[in-house]
Amino acid sequence: MAIEIAFTDIWLRKIKAENKREDFRDKGTRGLQLRVSPSGVKTFSFVFRLGSKMGRATIGKYPDIELRYARQKADDYRRLVSQGTDPRIEKEVSLSLQEMTVERMAAQFIEKYAKPKNRSWKQAEANLRLYLLPHVGSLSISDVKRAHIHEILDQLSLQGKLASANRSLAHIKKFFGWLVERGY
């Protein structure tokens, strides 16, 4: 069972575990715990109950994570739990969204959709690589806005490449439609 204590920065710097792992609960923030290992590693986590199940969401190691941030994150996680959401899943989803860049997802689109279903998949790949990826390839798919696409099309129109703009728009629409269909 965890020992309840009011966390302070001074206390956090001095605390050491003797022979076994020890858990401490913060009096000031409900659900915030500090786990101290015998090797001296101090890890903040948020302990919660969702329905009949207990869970623990890791926040980070002290001193990399400051006490103020750990308390704020525990409050955020507690709000999620009150809405019926497991904070561990929320954390995974936000990480995976960051990993879903336009460049990665475009490669999947070409492999999983365009190649098997279209004879003109090379043209789709070329249009995405030439016009979409240089502008928004490094962005997460959730960060791409209509304005980004309009910029690409406006540049092509200003260069007099109206047919390329039209084909690119068709492929970009198909790509983002495929993302929506897949639930990304």
N, C-alpha and C positions, 0 to 999 in steps of 0.2 A: 504494500500500500504506500502511496505517495505521502510525503511529509508536507504539510501546508506551511508556507512561509511567504512573507512579503518580499518579492524580488527587488533587489537594488543592484546597481552596477558594482558597487564595492563587494557585496556578498557574492555576486557572480564570479568576480575575479578570484576570490579566495577559496571558494568551495572546491573540495576534492572528495573523491570516492575512495573508501578504504580498500576493501577486498572484493566487493561485489558492486554491480550496477545499482545506482540509487535514483529514485524519481522524486521530484519536488513539485508541488503545486503552488501556483502564484495566488496569493490571497486577493490581489487587486484585479486579476483578470480571470474570469471563470473559464475553465478548460485549458488554460495555458500551463504546460508542464515543462520542466527541465530534466533531462535524463543525463546523468553523469556516469561515465564508464570508469573502470579502474585505471585505464590508460590516460585519463584526464580529458577525454573528449566530452564537451558539453553541447547537448542538442536540444533546441526548443521544439516542442510539438504541441498540437492541439488534440485533446482527447474529447471524444463526443459519443453520444448515444443517438442512433438514428433508428427509431422503431425499437426493436428488441436487441439490436446488434450494437456492440461497442466498436469504435474505430479510433485510429490515431493517424493524424496527418502531420508529416514532418514539415517544420517551418524552416529550419536551418541551424547551423552550428554557431555557437557563441565563441569568439567575439566577431565573427564575420557578419552575423545578424545582430543588430543592436536590440536591447531590451524594448525600446520604444516601438521599433518595427515589429517585433515578435508579438507585442500586445495588440498592435493595430491589426496584424494578420489574424490573430486569434479572434478578434471581434468580427472581422470579415467572414471567417469560417463559421462562427456561431450564427451569423445572419443566414448563411447558406443552409445550415442544418435546420434552422427554424422554418425555412421554406421547403424542407424535405429533400435537399440536395446534399449528396455526399461530397465534402470538400476535396477528397482525394480524386474523384472523377473530374470535378471542375478543374483541378490543377492539371490533370492529364489532357483534358480537352484544350485548355489554353496553350499548353506546350505543343500539342500536335497541330494546332492552328498556326503557330509560328513556324513550324517545320513545313507547312504546306505552302511553299512558294509557288508563284506562277510558273516558274521554270520547271520545277519538279512535276507539278500537276500537268503541264503541257506535255511533258515526256510521257506521262501515264496516259493522257488523252490519245496521243498518237499511237501508242502501243496497244491499248485496250479497246479503243473505239475506231480511230481513223483507219489503221492498217487493215483490220478484219472486215470493215464495213464499206470502205470507199476505195475505188480504183485510183482516185485522184488524191490519195492521202499524202503523196509527196508535195503536192501544191499546198495543202493545208499546213504541213510541217514547215515548208519554206516561208509561207506567209506569217505564221506565228513566230518563227525564228527571226525573220527579217524586220518585222514591224512591231510585234507585241513585246517580245522578250527584252530587247534593248531598253525599252522604256520602263517596264514594270516587272521584269523577270525576277528581281530580287525581293519584291514585295510579297507579303502573305496574300493569299487569294481573298481574304476577308478585308484587306486594306485597299483593294482596287476599286476606284470610283468611276462613275460615268465620265467625269472630266478627264481622266487619264485616257480613255478610249477616244474621246472627242479630240484630244490633243494629237493623237496618232493620226486620226483621219484628217484633221485640219492640215497637218504637215504634208501628208500625201497629196491633198487637194492643192495646196500652195505650190507644190513641185510639179503639178500638172499630171499626176499619176492617178487619174480618176478611176480607171479600171482596177488598178491595184488597191485603191481605197475601198472600192465596192467588194472585191473578192476578200480582202482582209477583214472587212466588217462581217461578211458572211461566216468566215472561219472563226473569228473571235466570238460571234454570237453562238455558234455551234459549240465552241469550247466551254464558254460560261454556262450554256444551257446544260451541257453534259455534267458540269460540276454541280449544278442545282439538282439535276435528276439523281445524282449519286448521293445527295445530302451533304455535300461539302460546303 
